[in-house]
Amino acid sequence: MYWNDRVYGPVRIDDPEILQLIETPTFQRLKGIRQSGPSAIAFPFKNVTRYEHSLGVFLLLQHLGAGRQEQVAGLLHDVSHTAFSHAVDFLVTSEEQDHHETLKPILLRRPDVVAALDRLGFAPEDFFDDSRYPLLERPLPWLCADRLDYFLRDGLACQAVRRGDVAKILGAVAVVDSTIVLTDPAVARLAVRLFAVMNRDWWASAVEAYIYNEFAEALREAFRQGALSEDDLLSEDDKVLAKLDAAKIPAVDAVLARIRRFDPAYAESYDPRIAPKQRRIDPPVQVGSTYQRLSDLH
């Protein structure tokens, strides 16, 4: 399997058992789920999919020397994302905005995934909790493969991160005591600055707050009128959008029209029901054989 990855360049996967997992319908579904959720309706250049990101996390974990089980965990870490990604977190609220994690056991127990994992020598239960895998998942403000990949991938799509920035950051990535670190304080400061730009201008911006909250209201109304079911959220973005359009519900149509022809003025003085999750990083920086947080370096 060959492709030109937007972050890592030309890559290949030739492990037949890994490829069988990638080829399952459950994993292939991620091709139809955009990482930016409903924001991608307003900004088509935000075209990163959960499929692309999941493959990227797998590749990054490989590069970092993670074991095979952790690599598989990286491949599967987003398998339970619903259509429009985090949009569901504005319907089913949680502090971490990670409702998809509660669905993971359901998706991992699908027969196609179970069979593929069995060929790899693993069981679905091995991947219910990503916190078992320290290179894959760490809480903010730490670095982890998931966070590093979506930051660089989204940053390139939004043109907030340049290819030269990606090369500098990836060139300074290392592992110390099962922890992803950066080897150069200057690169760590660059990563902090660019991550803050992405948080301010995209992930937690007033524009995102408007789009996600309004889209959640459209979903809520579609559920109320029976135009959508919970099973629809386990399909793909375009399929859900087609059902919303076909329902001809005036309140839903009005929301979708505003998102499709988005005007930044819509977000001015908007009071969101739910605020997007705020994100920042404080990268560990290698110091000899150990590391220190960037904020602790003098």
Secondary structure, DSSP 4 states (H G I P E B T S, - for coil): -EEEETTTEEEE---HHHHHHHTSHHHHGGGG-BTTTTHHHH-TT---BHHHHHHHHHHHHHHTT--HHHHHHHHHTTTTPPTTGGGGGGTS--TT--THHHHHHHHHTSHHHHHHHHHHT--GGGGS-GGG-TTT---TTS--HHHHHHHHHHHHHTTSS-HHHHHHHHHTEEEETTEEEES-HHHHHHHHHHHHHHIIIIITSHHHHHHHHHHHHHHHHHHHTTS--GGGGGS-HHHHHHHHHHHT-HHHHHHHHHHHT--GGGGTT---SSPPPP-----EEEETTEEEEGGG--
